[in-house]
Amino acid sequence: MTFSMRDLDQALQGCGQKSGIEIWRIESFKPVAVPKESHGKFFTGDSYIVLKTTASRSGSLHHDIHYWLGKDSSQDEAGSVAVMTVELDSALGGRAVQYREVQGQETEKFLSYFKPCIIPQEGGVASGFNHVKPEEHQTRLYICKGKHVVRVPFARSTLNHDDVFILDTESKIFQFSGSKSSIQERAKALEVVQYIKDTYHDGKCEIAAVEDGRMMADAEAGEFWGLFGGFAPLPKKPASNDDQTAESDGIKLFSVEKGKTEPIEVESLQKDLLDTNKCYILDCGLELFVWKGRSTSIDQRKSASQAAEEFFRSSERPKLNLVSVMEGFETVMFRSKFDSWPATSTVAEPQQGRGKVAALLQRQGVNVQGLVKTSSSSSKDEPKPYIDATGNLQVWRINGEEKISLEAAEQSKFYSGDCYIFQYSYPGEDREEHLVGTWLGKQSVEEDRESAISIASKMVESMKFMPAQARIYEGKEPIQFFVIMQSFITFKGGVSDAFKKYIAENEVPDNTYDKEGVALFRVQGSGPENMQAIQIEAVSTGLNSSHCYILHGDSTVFTWCGNLTSSDDKELMERMLDLIKPNEHTKAQKEGSECEQFWELLGGKSEYPSQKIKKDGESDPHLFSCTFSNGKNHWATLLSLSFSLKPITDINCHLHSLVTEIFSFTQDDLMTEDIFILDCHTEIFVWVGQQVDPKKKPQVLTIGEKFLKDDFLLENLASETPIYIVTEGNEPPFFTRFFTWDSSKSAMHGNSFQKKLAVLTNKGKPLLDKPKRRVPAYSSRSSVPDKSQPRSRSMTSSPDRARVRGRSPAFNALAANFEKLGTRNQSTPPPMVSPLVRKLYPKSHAPDLTKLAPKSAAFAARTALFEKFRPTPQEAAPTTPSSSEATNEAEAPKPTSETTEEESTNNIHEDSKEEAEAEEDSSLPTFPYERLKTDSEDPVPDIDLARREAYMSAAEFNEKLEMTKKEFYKLPKWKQNKLKMAVQLF
């Protein structure tokens, strides 16, 4: 017997068609819809059905059905609502996961729908609570256990040293933190305080935090204890029944037939034990599962749910949760209980099944718009990089324990047998962002891989863990990597000493790329700033109709385009051709009409794939917490787990006790004392809070590798999946895009409890008015000839000091006056690029000083203009500068001998460029300033708009320069220092 949407109760018909939450309260064994304004309000005497509908990235709708039982609800009502959920699941296609929720024992998933908590109210539909008149405020005491909030008797004997309590009075809300409670527990309890304030006090009441052990000397503590009749020592917390969990005697499997359970005696659990024509109960001691075969009838499924309810009563475990799953749609927790579970057995949202369900619902009069996503729309979805493409790139190739800097033209050409380190700096929203990554080739040896990761980690540590760190394997590169490289080429073989040694010792043929030999490249990408050419085996079986290829050999260059390629693919091939074989004549080959020479270079013609290649899209992200509530000893436990546990079943068991998934996560779930893993399937992020032990930060990469190895979500994640290490306060845009992000929160100092208390009580504010640092310009790294594409990197920089091409003479003069690092005020923060970081960048070759000397006078004359207008101390500042400022300016540090020669040489080299531009400016025609302004009514045509001031007459230029200088010295001292710092960045 099939169960359709029309067979459901009238209140349930048409539900689950769009994302969101729908709730029904059971009244006289009938569901009644709960209005949205009352969502989250539950009564202890009632039962509810909660339907959560989620639209996945693939376009399909996923359903989770929860039925919530209040502590005072009847057993008959519990059995009735369990049957309703089975009927609702069947009407929605039989793919939903069903959860039995008991008051005070709700699952994390259920509680995530009603953040930060639910606080059930006394009463129920039988007591006519809809007609209860508002009463005067009652003083209530709550205990916070994790994410569960329970009202407890208002008495001193209820308090203890282990938990966090909330005392809600008419005029003030107190949070009492036991001395043994963790910072994370205290921080989470503050979210409940905020909820109580907004819900029961209209946001108008005071907040007080009381710590266990602080006596009457604290005014708020004295007020708190006065409500209990005065202070007295707290008793030791007794062991309660609620704290005791059922011990597991091992996992037991029962078959359900005609409402009766029969045990199945087996030595180990295997997927083959489950018959598609039956229902089963899996008793894991701490949790209970119902498994329903896809070939079972609706009556069999109802019978299994009723048997599970009876199972709870007979086993004296009424407060435990129950999860019901359908064959093919089992949860990760259910599958992890089995010793083996075939990866292909899980039917993960089949397109064919979605179509059948949609057609069935449509015949029943249900709107199915959005249930099935067309293939044409999905094919257009391209991942976004969420990273600025105008940054500055540095690349090093690893050779043993050293790193060799690559020239700009070679920075995007990697060998599969080598390892590389890249450092990318780019402008962020309010600061300069940094990314340090390692790229590990498929053919690279372990020695180079370990060296690359070690060196990159030291680079990040030397920069105080500010950069995001990435570990990337060849063939698994994320979109951010290709945008950074823009035109990326992967060659076969390698040039490092370790690779050559491995080739010689193992007598392996050396297939390192030879530009004069035969080589085949596959070209792919989505645009001019995201294209790749990958050298593959030069055989015809390597071709595919979905790609374009470049083949060279015997002094001949061929291009080959498959029949399924587009004009954009061909354009990318032409661009990559200019990098691999520039200025050479090519022979274009079309699939199906190739010449004999083309096939000869590939060793003869043979069959090759001709179907369209499916691209991997983004999947829904998952967030995991990697610490216990006590926080302190977790690191040792997790790291020891990485090296001691081997069997996959044991690892999964332990991981489920160590790692907790955060459902419906937000930025506030990231605790500064903890480590979190954001699993996006195609890449994972390891987020490290500021309060994590600094000695452990270099080991964070091990956490990500451990997570991939153990495959917590049973997603068959590859060990080569990209891993990012992100530290609190330095989150890049491609991480924050998964949140509704407020950068001021991550910039606050203190532990998670102090941060949330500061915001809640308004005693401390997030850094909303944080001064933005000036973002330096970056260099153009594209070596691709201009084929009418917009240049995204139109600026130049030296290795040590970036500067904007075509700066105005006024800015050049201002920069020259303040770029004397030796006279910088010591109270001024150091430049963005510290000397320690500067050493990571290659140095320019020393210029010929004899050729530069005659030009120094011209540049010095322009700089001297500023000294002419320097005001007197009385004019510059109405008040006398402090002695500390005077001392700092007088005792400015001098450059050391180690850096003086090198940096002065580079500065002279930069100055020579600026002098050359100054001489060029002097030969330009001059125009009135009014015609050079951006809002001029009669603007001058055909000039370099970035250098307007270069076209001003000398008199007008000096006048504007005088005004600029006078305005600068009218500024307060601290603003002058900030401007000096900004100039030093250039």
N, C-alpha and C positions, 0 to 999 in steps of 0.2 A: 504494500500500500504506500503510495506516494503522498506526501503532505505538502500542499501548496500554500501560497500566501493567502489565498481566499479562505482556507480552512482555519486560519488564525483568528483569535479574538479581534473584534473590530478595532480595539485600541492599538493593536500591534501591526495592523495591515499598513503596508507602504513604508515600513521602517528600513533603516540601513541602506538608503540610497545615496547618501552623501556623508562626507567626513563630519565627525562630531560625536557628541554623547547624547543618548536618549535614555530616559529613566521612567520606569513605571512602578507605582506602589500597588501592592496587592490589597484589595478591599473586597471582603466577602468572596475570596478565592477568584477575583477578577482583576486584571491589570487596569490601572488608571494612570494616564500620563501625568507626569510631574512637570510643571512649567519650568522653563530655564532659570528663572530667578530663584527657584527653590532647589536647584541642583546643589548637592553637597550637604543638604539638611536631611538627616536621617533620624528616625525615632526608634527607640529601643524595643517597642512592642510590635514593629512592623517588619515586613519582608519586601524586598525591592528587586527589580530586574534592571540591570544597567547594560546597555549595548554601546560598545565603542566601535565606531567605523573609521577606518584609516585608509586613505588612498596612497598606494605605494607609488614609487617613481615610474613603474611600468604601466601605471594607469588602472590596475585592478583594485578592487575594494577588499579589504581584509576586515573580518569581524571578530571581536572578542565579546563574549556574553558572560556577565557576572550576575549571580543572584546572591543578595546580601540578606543575612538573617540577623535580626536584632536579638539581644540576649533574652528578651521576654516574648519572642514570637513562638507560636505553637509548633509542635512537630507535624501536625497535619498541614499547616501552611507551608512548612519547609518542603514536604513531599510534593505539594501541589506546584510550588514555584519551580522545583526541579524538573517536573514534567513539562511545564511551559517553556523552559529554556531549550529542551530537546525539540519541541515543536517549532520554536523560533529558528533554531539552527537548521532544521530540515527545510524550512521555507526559504532560508537564505542560501541554500545550496549545499548544506552539510559540510562546510569547510571551517566553521567557527570553532574556536577553543572556548570551552565552558569552565568557569571557575566558581567554586562554592566559597563564599566569603562569610566569615563569622565575626560578629562584632568583637573588636579587640584583637583579632587574629588575621586581619586583612592582608592580602598579598601586597607586595611593593607596587605591582602593576596597577592594582585597583586604587591604591592611595595616591598614585601619581596623577590620577584624573582630577583630584580635588586638593591640589597643593594649597597651603602647606600641610593641611590635616583635615580630618572630619571629627566633629565633636557631637556624637549622638545626643539627642535630647530625650528626656523622660517622656513616656506616654506613647500613644499610638492611635491608629484610626478608631479602635474600639472605645477610646476615652474621649473621642470627639475633640481632638486637639485643635482642629481648625477654628473652633469657636471659643478657645480659651482666651480670656482677656489678658493684656500685658500686665505682668506683675512687677512689683518693685525689684530692683536689682538684688540678687542674692550673692553673698560671698561664696565663691567656689574655689576648690583646690583641684588642680590637675597634675598628673604625673606624666612625663614624656619618656617613653621607652622607644628609642629609635624614632620611627615615623608614626608610632601609635600614641595617641593622646587619650588618656582615660581619666574620668572624674573619680576622685577618691574622697573619703571622709575628711572634713575640715577639722583636723586634730593634729597636735604636735607629734603624737605617736605614729602618724602616717609618714612623716619626714624621715629620710635616711641619708647616709653619706654617699650612696652609690648613684642616685638618680637626680634628675632635674625636675623641679616642681614649679608650677605657675599658680600664684595666688591672685585671683581676680576679685578686687574690691570695687566699690562704687566709684571711687575717685582715682585709684591708682592700681596698676598691675605690677606685681612683684615676680621676679624670676629668682628662685632659690637654686643655686648650683651646689650639689653635694661635692665634698672635697675629693671624692674618687671618680667623679664624672669627667668625661673627656671634653676637650675644647670643641670637638665636632658636635657632641651632644648639646653643649651649651649654645652653640651657634644655631643649630637646627631649632632649638626651643625658642630662640628669639623670633623666628619666623611665625611660630604659633602665637607668641605675644602680639606680634603685629596683626595677625588674623583676629585675635580676640578684641584688640583695640578698635579695628575697623568694623567688626561685625556687631559687637555688643555695646560699644561706646561712641559710635559714629566718628571715630578717629580723634576724640577729644578726651584724653585722660593722660596722666603722667605714667612714666615707665621707670622702674627701679630694679637694679640688678644687685642681688645679695649673695655673697659668697659664704659658703660653709666655713666657720672658724672665725669670721669677723664679728667681734662682739659689739657691745653697746656704744663703743667709741664712734662707730659709723652711724650717722643719723638715719640713713635709710634702713640699715640693719636693725637699729633699735625700734624703728616704726614697725618693721616686719615682725619682730619677735613680740612686740606689744600686742599684736593681734592674736597671738597665741597665749596671752597671759603672762608674758615674760620669757626670758631665755632660760633654757635648761639643756643639759647635754642630751644629744640624740641617742636613742638606743641602737644597738646593732641590728641591721636589717635581717629579719628572720626569713628562712627559705619558705616561699609560698608555692602553692600549687600552680600558679600562673608561670612561675619561673622554671618549673620542672617540665621538661619535654620528654615525650615518649622515646624510650630507647628502642633502637631497631634490633630485632633478632635476625636480621637478614632480610633480603628482598624475597617476597612471596608472590606467586602468580596464581590467580584464581580465574576459572572460566565461569561465565554466568549463563545459565540456561533456565528459562521459565522462572526467573526471579530468584533462583537459588545459586549459591556459589560452590564450586568444587575446586579444591586445591590441585595444582599441577606440580608434581615432584620432578624437579630437574636439577642437574648439577650446575649448569650455567645458563644464563638467559641468552637466547638467540632470537633474531627477528623471525626465523622460520617457525617458531612456536605459535605465532599469532595467525589464526585462521580468518580469512576475510569474511566468512559467513557467521562469525561469532563475536561476542563482546567479552572483554576481560577486565579484571580488577588487579592492579599492581600495587601491592602494599609495601611501601618503603619505610615503614615505621614512622618517619617524620612527615610523610606526605603520602597521598593516595591518588592513584590515577585510574581512570576508566578509559579503555581503548575500545573503539567501535569499528568493526570491519565495514568496508564500503558496501558490501553486499547484504548487510543486515537490514531488517525492516524497522520502521518507526516504532513498532510495538516492542521489538527487542531492545532498542535503545532506551525507551522509557523504562522497561523492566530493569535494565542495567543501572540506570540512575536511581531507581527506587531501592535496588539491592545495595547500592553504595551508601544511601542514607541509613538503611538498616545496619550496614556494616559499622558505621560510626557509632550507633547506639550500643551494639553488642560488644564493641571493643573498648568502650568507655573513653572514646576520643572524640567527643562532639565538637571540639573547638579547632580541630585540624582542618586544613584546606583540602579541597578536592578539585582535581583538574581532569576534564574530559576532553579527549582528543579523537579525531577521526583518522582513519587509515590514510596515509599519504600526506597528512598535515600535522604530524606529531611535533611537539615542542622539543627544543634542545634538551631540556631537563629530562623528558621522558626517554628520548633516544640514548642519553648518556647512561641510563641504568642498565643497558644491554651490553654484553661483552662484545658483540659485533653488530653493526647496523650498516647494511649496504648503502653506499652513497646514492645509488641510482633509485633506491626504493622510495625516496621522498618525492612526491609529486608537487613541486614548488610552483604553484599558481599556473597550471598549464593553460596556454592560450585557447586550446580547443575546449577545455572544460569551462573556461570563462564564457566562451561564446555560447555553449549549450545552456549554461545557467542564465545568461542574458536573454536568450531566446525564450526560455521557459518563463522568466519573469515578465517579459514583454507580452506574451500571450495572456498572462494573468492580469494585464492592465497596469503593470508597474513601470514607471519611468526608469530606463536603464542607461540614461545618458551618463557617460563617465565610467561605466562599469568596464568597458573594453576600450583599450587605446589602440588606435589604428597603427599599422606598421609604418605608414608613411610619415606620421608625426614623430614616431620614435626615432626614425632614421635621421631626422633633422636635428635631433638633440645632440649638441656637441658640448663636452665639458668645458667649463670656463676656468681660466688659470687663476683669477683673483690675485694677480701679482703685477706690479708695474713693470713694463718692458723697457724702460729708459734708464736702467741702472748701470752700475759699473761692475764689470766681471773680471775676476782673476782666476786663472786655472793653473794647476801644477800637476805634473805627471810624477808618479811615485817610482823611485828607483832605489830599492832597498830601504834604508833608513832616511833617505833624503828626498826632498821634493824639488823638482826642476820646473821653473817657471816657463810657461809657454808664451810665445809671441801672440799678438792679437789675431793674426791671420790663422793661427793653428789652434786657437782656444776651443773651437767646436769640432775638432777632428780627433776622435778617440780610436784607440786600438783595442780590440776585443781581448787581447792577452795582457793588457795593462790595467792599472788602477789610477784614478785621478781624484784630486781634491779641487773643488771650486768654491770661491767666496763671492757672493753677489750682494751688493749694497744698492738699495733703491729707496726712493722717497715714499714714506708712509703717510698716514693721515695727519699725524702731528709729530712725527719723528722719523729719523732715518732707520730703515729696517735692514737687517742683515740675515743672510742665509749661508751657512757653511755646510757643504755636502760632500759625500764620497760617492764616486761612481765605480763600480766593480765589474770588470769585464767578465764575460762567460768563460773565457780561456785563461783568465788570470790565475796566478798561483796563490796559495794560502799565505805565503810570506808577504807578498805585496798587499794583500787584503788586510791583514792584521796591522801592517805598518800604516796603511792609509787611514784606517779607522782610529788608530792611536794618535796619529799626527793631527787629524781633524779634531779629535776630542780635546787635545791640548790647545789648539787654536781657539776653540770655543771657551775653554776655561780661562785662557789668557785675556779674553774679552769679557770676563765676568759673567759668562753664560748668557749674555744678551742675545747673540744670534740664535735663530732656530737652526737645528742641526738635522741633516737628512742622510739616510743611508739608502742608496739606490743601486739596483742591479741592472745590468744590461738586459734589455727586453721587457723590463717592468717599469720603465721610466714614467713618472707622472707628467701631467700636462704642464705643470710649473717648470719642470726641467727643460722641456722643449721650447717654451717661451723665452726662457733665459738664454738658451743657446741659439735660438732663432733658426739657424741653418746647421743642423747637426749631421755629421757623417761618422759612421762606424766602419772601420777597416778591420779586416781579418788579421790575425797574428798579433805580435807585440814587439816592442823594442827595449823593454827593461831587461836588466841583467838577470833577474830571477827567472823571467820567462825563457830567455835564451838558454840558461843553465838547465831548466827543466826539459827543453827540447833536446838538448845534447845528451843528457843523462838517460832519457827514456827513448831516444832514437825515434822521436816522433817527427813526421814531415813538417817542415816549416812552411806554413801557408801565409806568411806575412805579406801584406799587400805590396805589389810591385806595379808602379805606375806605368811601366813599359810592357807589362805582361797582360794576360787575359783576366779581366775582372768584370763581375756582374753586380749592379747595384739596384736595389728596389727602392723606389721613391714613394713616400707617403707623407701625410700631414693634412692640416686643415686650412693653411693659409701661408702667406709669405713670412710671417713671424713664427711659424710653427711647422717646420718641414724637416724631414729626415731622409737620408740616403743610407741604406744599410747594405754592406757588401755581403752577398750570399754565395753559395757554391755555384760556379759557372757551369750549370747544367740546365737543360731545357725543362726538367721537372720543377725547377725553382720558379718558373713563371706562373702568373695567375692573371686571369682576365680582369681582375679588379684593380690592378696596379699598372704603373708605368715603370720602365726599366732603362738603365744606361749600361751598355756593354762596350768595352773597349779591348782591343788586342790587334796585333799585326798592323799597327799604325792606322787602325780604323776605329771610328767611334759610331756605334749604332744607338738609336733610341727606339724603344718598342712600347706601344700603348695598347693595353687590352681593350676589348670591345665594351667592357662595362665601365670604363673610365670616363671622366667628365673633362670639360675644357679647363676646369680649375686644376685637376690632376696633371694635365699636360703643361700648364703654366708652371707648376711647382717643379716638374721635371726639367724645364728649360732653365729655371733658376739654379737648380742643383748642378746642371751641366756646366754652368759658368764657374762653378767651384771645383768640380772634379776634372774637367777637361776644357779649360777656357780657350777661346780663340781657335778652336779646331773645327774643321768641317765634319759634319755628322750626316749619317744616312738614316733617315726616318723609316721605320718599319711598322706596318700596320698588321694587327693580328689576322692571320689567314692568308697574307700575301707576302711572306718573308722571303728574302733571297737565300741562296744556298750558302753563301759565306757566313751569314748570320747563324745558321744552324751548325755549321762546321766549328765555329768558335765555341759553341755550347756542347760539342761532342755528339751532335746528331739530334734529330727531332724525336720527341717522345711525348706521351700524354702528360698534361698538367691540369691543375684545378681551373675550373671556369665558372664557379658559382660566386655570388656576391659574399664578401666577408662581413660577418656580423661583428660590430664593434661593441666592446664592453662599455656599458653605461654605468652611471653612478647608482649605488644602492643606498637604502636608508641607513643613516649612521646609528651606531650604538655607543653609549657612554658607560664606562665601567670604573668603579672605585677600587683601588688596589690596597686599601689599608683597613685595619680593624678600627673599632671605636677608640681603643686605647692608643693606637698610633705608634707608640714608641718602639716596640719590638717587632714590628711588622717587616721591616727591611730584612733583618736576619732570617726570618722565616721564609720570605719569598725567595731570597737569593739561595738559601740552602735547598729550597725546593728545586731550583734550576739545575742543581748538580746531583741530587740524590735520587730523584724519582724517575723511573724509566717506563714502566708499563703505562699505556695510554689510559686504561681504565682508572688506575690509581691517580694519575695526574689530573684527570677530569674531576674525580671525586674531591681531591684536595683543592683544586682551583675553585670549585663552587663554594667552598668554605672560605676562600681567600678573596675572591673577586666578586663584586656585587654589581649587577647591572642597574643603571640609573634610568628609569623610564621617564619619558616626557621631560628630558633634562633641560635645564636653563643654566645661565652663567653662574647663578647663585649656588648651584650644586658643586662648583669647583672650590674645594676647601684648601686653604693655603698650606695646611699641614700635610696634605695627602698627595698622592700621585693618581692620575686618572688616564685611562686609555680611551681614545675616541676611535672606534672601529668603523671605517667607511668602506670596508671590503677591498677596494682597489688600493687603499693606503691606510695606514694607521698613524695616529698622533699620540705621543706620550706627553701629557701635561704635568709639569713639575711645579708645585707651589713654592712660594718664597720661604716658607718655614721648614721645608725639608732639609735634613742635615746636609750641609755643603759637601761633606766628605763622600756622600752617597751619590751626588749628582753625576759624576763621571761614569757611574755604573748603570745609569738609567737605560741606556741602549739595550742592556741585557734583559730588562723587563719587557721591552717590545719584542725582542727575539723570542723570549719565553712564551709570550702570548701567541705569537704566530705558530710556534712549534706545537703548543698544546691545543690550538684550534678550539678556543673556548665555546664558540657558537657552532662548532661542527660545520664550518663553511668550506672546508677543504682549502683554506688559505695557503698560498705558496709561501715558502720560507723566504723567497726573494721579494715579497711585497714591500714597497717603500715604507720606511719608518721615519717619522719626524719627531724630534725632541723639541718641545716648546716650553719655555719657562714663563711663569706668571709675570705679567707686566711687560712682556715682550712678544705677545701673541701676534703672528702675522695674519694678514687678511684672509689667506686661504685656510686658516683655522677658525677665526672668529665668524666666518660666514655661516657656520652651523648653529650659531647662537644669535639672540638679540643682544648685541654686545654693547656694553658701556665701559669704555676704556678708563674712565675715572675710578671705577671700582677696583680694577686690577692694579691701579697706581697707588692705592692706599697702603699704608703700612700697618703692621700689627698682625696678630693672629685672627682667625676667622671670627671668633667671638667678639673681639675688640672692634673689628671692622663693622660688623652688623650692628653692634650696640651703638657705635658712633653715628651711623646713619639713622638708626631708629630713634635715638634720643636727641638728635641734632646737636650733639656736643662736638661732633667732628663732621666735617663735610668732605665728600669726595673732591678730588682735585679738578673741579670743573673749570676753574680759571687758570689751569696750568699753562705757563708760557710755552708757546710752540717754538721748537728749535727750527732754525732755518735749514732747509734741506738743500744740500749741495747739488750741483748739476753733475751729470755723468757723461761718459764718453760713448761715442758711436762705435759699435763693434761689428757692424754688418759689413762684410767684405763682398756682398753680392752686388753686382752692378745694378744701378738704378733702372728698373723697368717700370717706371711710372708709379711705383708704390710710394705711399707717404712715408717719409723718413721719421721714424719714432725716436731715433737717437741722433740728434743734430747738434751735439755739444762735444767739446773736447776736454781732455784732462791730462795732466801729467800723472805719473804713478803716485806721487806724494801729495799733490795739491790740485784738486779739481777746480776749473774756472770756466766761466761762461764765455763762449766765443762771441766776439763783438761787443764787449762791455763798453759802456760809455766812458769817455775820458774822465768825467767827474768821479765815477765809481772806481776807475783804475787809480786815480790819485788818492782817493780815500783809502783804498785797500793798501796802497804802497805806504801810506803814513802809519797804518796800524799793524802791518804784518811784521813788525819787529818783535819777534817772540821774546827776545831778551829783556824787553822793557814792559812786558805784560804785567798788569797788576796781579799779584799773587792771590788776591781774593777772587779773581775771575776764574770761573770753572775752566778746566783745560779744554782744548779743541776736541771736536768729535773724534777725530782720528789721532789717537795718542801715539807717542813715539813707539810704544810697544807694538801697536797695530801697524804702524808704518813699516816696520821691519818685515811684515808679511808681504809687502808689495815690492815688485822689482824696481830697481833704481835706473834712472836714465844714465846714458853715457855722458861723461864729462865733456863739456863743450870747449872750444878753443877760446881761452880767455883773451888772447891778444886781439881777436876780432870783435870782442864784445866791449872792450874798454872805451873806445871813442863814443859809443852810444849812451854811456851811463850819464853823461852830462845832460843830455836832452831829457832823460827821464827824471833826473834829480831836480831839474828846473821846474818841472810840473809839480813835483812833490813839495817843493819849497813854497808854493803858493799858499799852502795851508798855514805855514808858520807865520806868514805875513799878517794873517787875520787872527792869530791866537789871542784871545782876550786876556785881560789881567785877571789875577785870582779873584778880585772883587767883582769883576764882570761875569766871570765864569760861574761862580757859585756864591750866593748870598751868605752862606755859612762857611766857617772854616772846616776843612776836611779833618776827619778824626786822625789821631796819631797813628792808629793801626794802618789806615790807608796810606799815610805818608811813608810809614816804614816799609810797607809792602812795595810801594813804587820805588823807593830808594834802594831796597835790597833785592831787586828782581834777579833771579838766578841767571847766570851766564851759561851759554851753551858749552857742553863738555867738548873736549878735544875729539872724542869719538864721533860725535855727530856734527861738529862745526864744519869740517871740510866737506863732508858728503852733502849735508843739507844746504850749505851755502852755495855749493856748486849747482845744485838743483834749482835754488832760488835765482841764481844768476841766469841759468838757462831759461827759466820762466820769464825773468825780467826782460831777456832779450826778445822774447816773443811779444811781450807787451810794448817794448820800445819800437819794434818793427811795426806794430799796429799804430802806434802813436805817429810814426813818420808817415805811414800810409794815410792817416787821418789828416795830416797837414796838407796833403795834396788834393784833398776832396774839395769840391765847390762848396761855398757857404750860402746859407739862406737865412732869412729872418726867423727868429724863434717862433713867431706866431704861425708861420707856415709849417713848422716841424711838429707842432702839437698834434696829439691824436684826434682832438676835436676841432681841428682847424677847418675853417670854411673853404680855404683854398690850399689844400695840402700839396706838398711837393711830390711829384711822381717819380718813380724809378730810383728809389734810394733804398739802402739797407735799413729797414724799419727798426732793427735791433740796435742800431748805432745812430739814433737821431742826433744826439748831442755832438757827434763828430762833424756834423754839417753846420754847426753854429760858428759865427764869427768869433774872433778872439775876445773882443770886448764883451759880447753877450755871454760867452762861456765863463769869463772871469767873474762877471756879475752874478751868474747863477752859482758859481763855485763859492763865492763869498757868502751868499745867502745860505748855502748848504752848510758851510763851516760854522757860521754864527749860530744857526739853528742847532747844530750838534752840541756846541758848548753850553747852550742854554738848558740842555737836558740834565736831569739828576745824574749823580755819579753812577748809580747802579744801571741806569739805562745806557749810559756811555759804555760801560763795561760789556753789556749785552751786545751792543752794536759792534764793539771790537771783536767779540767772540764770533759774531756772524761773519765779519770780514775775514777772520782767520780761517773759517771753513772754506773760503774760496781760495 
